[in-house]
Amino acid sequence: MTGEDAHDGIRAPLVLSLALLVAVFASLVTAPTAEGLYGAFLAALMLAIAANDARHYLIPNELTGAAFALALLRAAAFVPDFGAEALLWPIARAVAAALPLLLLMLAYRYWRGRDGLGLGDVKLAAVSGAWLDLATVAAVIELAALLAIGAYVANAALQRKPLRGTAFLPFGLFLAPSIWIGWLGETWYLNWLGGWAG
């Protein structure tokens, strides 16, 4: 292992730890209630997904499953009187968020003969639907796409490499944090709206 590899091996966990601390703090400040704790756990899961996708180009089912289960637990906790019906909205939104990406994935595979999106990205879109309103989901996916394209263009420019239409990007690296940012924005807005109305 070279000195540069060792330096990178120390820097990555340090950056992740700092990002997690900031995200947990922001979650709890934005919602100093049980909702803030849910947001903090969401932040931890999204950072773990982003880090894994950046390193291995893989979104583990265990992490997306945990994030989805947490969304259902949150829905059941906030409207306990509705019982199982409380779970219908997050599940319906999850399907509505994931279905367009699944169709896009299949259409691209048929058209180009290779994958453009992975199934992990589709599952992560379902997580976004389980957590967020559909308008926020659309904004989150757009934000993630713009960040991914921007990062690719900037990286190619820095390395003086040509842009390639076949470049492989870890979309989960950008989508996962965007989901937490979407939650943060929604929560802040609802709190501000509630404070203003009160």
N, C-alpha and C positions, 0 to 999 in steps of 0.2 A: 504494500500500500504506500503510495507516494504521500508527501506532505500535503499536497493539494487535496487528495482523496480524504485524508484524515480530517482536514479542515472542513470539507463539505460534510463529512460524517458527523461532525460536531455542530455545524451551523444549522443543518436542516431540522434536527429535533429542537434546537433552541428557538428557531423561527416559529415552528409549530406550537411550541409551548407558549410563546409570547402571544401568538394569534389566538390560542385557546383562552388565555387569561383575559385578553381584550374582549373577545366575543362573550365570555361568561359575564364579565363586568357589564358590558353593554346590555346584555339580556336582562340582568337583574335590575339595572338602573331604569331601563325602559319599562319594565313590568315587575315592580317589587312585590310580586304575589306568586302564586303557584304557576301562573303563566310564564313568569320569568325563569322559573326552574325548568319548565318544559323547553323554553327557548335555549337555555344553557345546554341541556342535553342534546337538543337538535344541533346546536353549534358544534359540539364535540363529535357527533356522528358525521356531520357534513365535512368537517376538517379531516376526519379519518378517511372518508371516501375520497376526498380531493387528493390527499397525500398518496393513497394507494393507487389511484388512477394515474397520477403523475409518474409514479415509479414503475408500475407494472402494466399500465393500460388495462386495468381490470377494476370493476366495481363489485366488491364482494356482496353476495346475496344476504349474508348475515347482517351487514350494516344497513342495507336498504330495508331489509325485513324489520330490523330493530326500529328504524326511523318511521316505518309505516305503522308498526304496532304502537309506537309512542303517540302517533297522531290519533289513532283510535282510542287509546287510553285517555288522551287529552279531551277528545270529543265526549266520551262517556262521563268524564269527571265534571265537565262544565254544564252538561244538561242531564243529570242523573235521572230526572223524572221521566225522560223519554225512553229509557232503557235501550233496547237494541236499535230502536229507530234513530237514536242519536248517531249511530254509526253509518246510517244510510248516506248522509250528505258527504262526508269525507270519502266514502267508497265511490259514490257517483262522480265526484269531482276527480278522483284518482283515475277512473276509467276515461273520463272526458279529456284529461290531460295526457294520458298515455296513448290513447287510440290514434290521434293524428301522427305522433312520432312513430308508432308501430307501422302505420300505413306508409309513412315516408321511408322508413327503413326497408320495408318490403319492396316498395316501388323502385327505390334506388338500386337495391340488389338485383331486381329484374332488369332494370334499364342498363346498369353498368357492369353487371356480373360480379360485383364485389360489394362488401359492406361499406356503408357511409356512416351509419350509426350502429352502435352495439345494442344488444338487448339490455345491457346494464343501464344505458342511457334512458331507455324506454321505462324501465322500472323506477329510475330516479325521477322521471317526469311524473310517474304515478305518486311518488312520495310528495312531490311539490303540490299535486292536486289534493292529497289528503290533508296537507297543512294549510293551504292558501286558497283564497277566492280565485275563481278562474281568470278574472282580469289581472290579478297579480301574477298568476302562473304564466300568462302570455308575456307580461313584462319581464319576468324572471328568465324565461327561455330566450327572449330577445337579448336581454342583458348578457347572458352567458354566451350566446352566439357572437355578439359584438366583441366581448372580451377575448374569446378564443381566436377570432380573426385578427384582432389587434395584436395579441401576443404573438401570433404566428408571423404577421407582417413585420413586427418590430424585431423579432428574433432573426428572421431572414435578412433584414437590413443590417443588423449588427454583425452577422456572420458573413455578410456579402454573398448570400446564396440566392439563386433565382426562386421565385414563387412557383410552387407546383400544385396543380389541381389534384394530385393523388397523395398529397401530404396527409399523414395520419396524426390526428390531434386527440388528446385525452379530454373529451368534452366534459366528462364528470368533474375534472379539475376546476372547471369554470361554473358548471351547473350547480354543484353541491353548495359552494359558498353563496351563490346567488339565491338559493332557496332560503338560506338563513337570513340574508339581507332582505328578501321579500317578507319573511316573517317579522323582522325587526321593523320594517316600514309600516306594515299593516298594524302591528301592535302599537307603535307610536301614534299612528293616525287615529286609531280607535280610542286610545287614552286621551289624546288631545281633543277629540270630538266629544268624549264624555265629560272632560273637564270644562270645555267651552259651553256645553249644554247645561252643565250643572251650575 
